[in-house]
């Protein structure tokens, strides 16, 4: 899966945060990932993330697992 580099939070293990539907709400789920190749401002990742998941890009450093969020989708141009 290709995500903006800003989506990956670095720490003991690279992680992305996904907004996951839960009982009519969306909650934050941390997903450990492995960073693969970089493509400009994008990075290929592998892990339990699939195309179509709502990956949190803005504010991802402030969210906590299980926190309720109101995701707003935003199209970010992908590299050619």
Order of alpha helices (4+ residues) and beta strands (2+ residues): beta-beta-beta-beta-beta-beta
